[in-house]
């Protein structure tokens, strides 16, 4: 089946990035972004990226803190305890 241009456009709209692109286009047409200088847009974009990265870093730290770290010594202790109880 041959994909047409409309099918590709519909596939893009279904995903998260497709919806985000549509929202950004709406925002740009509203005039709020068109009034900002290029420098202001770059600084704002950089700030958004920094916020996103800090959020992901905190989320990764909280996930890794929830999982206890095991090393060879503690694994050996657990194995010894299991063998002693049997």
C-alpha positions as CSV (number, residue, x, y, z in Angstrom):
1,X,0.0,0.0,0.0
2,X,1.4,3.3,-1.0
3,X,1.6,6.0,1.7
4,X,0.3,9.3,0.8
5,X,1.2,12.6,2.2
6,X,-2.0,12.7,4.2
7,X,-1.3,9.4,5.9
8,X,2.1,10.6,7.0
9,X,0.6,13.8,8.4
10,X,-2.0,11.9,10.3
11,X,0.7,9.5,11.7
12,X,2.7,12.5,13.0
13,X,-0.4,14.1,14.7
14,X,-1.0,10.9,16.7
15,X,2.3,11.1,18.6
16,X,3.4,13.3,21.4
17,X,5.8,15.3,19.2
18,X,3.1,15.9,16.6
19,X,0.8,17.4,19.2
20,X,3.6,19.4,20.7
21,X,4.5,20.8,17.2
22,X,0.9,21.8,16.7
23,X,0.8,23.6,20.0
24,X,4.0,25.4,19.2
25,X,2.6,26.5,15.8
26,X,-0.5,27.8,17.6
27,X,1.6,29.7,20.0
28,X,3.7,31.3,17.3
29,X,0.6,32.4,15.3
30,X,-0.8,34.0,18.4
31,X,1.8,36.7,18.3
32,X,3.4,36.1,21.7
33,X,6.6,34.5,20.2
34,X,6.7,36.8,17.3
35,X,7.2,39.8,19.6
36,X,10.3,38.3,21.3
37,X,13.8,38.9,19.9
38,X,15.9,36.0,18.8
39,X,18.1,36.3,21.9
40,X,15.0,36.1,24.1
41,X,13.8,33.0,22.3
42,X,17.2,31.4,22.7
43,X,17.5,32.2,26.4
44,X,13.9,31.0,27.0
45,X,14.6,27.7,25.1
46,X,17.8,27.2,27.0
47,X,16.0,27.7,30.3
48,X,13.3,25.2,29.3
49,X,16.0,22.6,28.4
50,X,17.8,23.2,31.7
51,X,14.5,22.7,33.6
52,X,13.8,19.5,31.7
53,X,17.3,18.1,32.3
54,X,17.2,18.9,36.0
55,X,13.8,17.3,36.3
56,X,15.1,14.1,34.6
57,X,18.2,14.1,36.8
58,X,16.1,14.3,40.0
59,X,13.8,11.6,38.7
60,X,16.7,9.3,37.9
61,X,18.2,9.9,41.4
62,X,14.9,9.1,43.1
63,X,14.5,5.9,41.1
64,X,18.1,4.8,41.8
65,X,17.7,5.6,45.5
66,X,14.6,3.4,45.7
67,X,16.5,0.4,44.5
68,X,19.1,-0.8,47.1
69,X,22.6,-1.1,45.8
70,X,24.0,-4.6,46.3
71,X,27.7,-5.4,46.2
72,X,29.6,-8.6,46.2
73,X,30.1,-8.6,50.0
74,X,26.4,-8.2,50.8
75,X,25.5,-10.8,48.3
76,X,27.9,-13.2,49.9
77,X,26.4,-12.4,53.3
78,X,22.9,-13.2,52.1
79,X,24.1,-16.4,50.5
80,X,25.8,-17.5,53.7
81,X,22.6,-16.7,55.7
82,X,20.5,-18.7,53.3
83,X,22.8,-21.7,53.5
84,X,22.9,-21.5,57.3
85,X,19.1,-21.5,57.6
86,X,18.7,-24.7,55.5
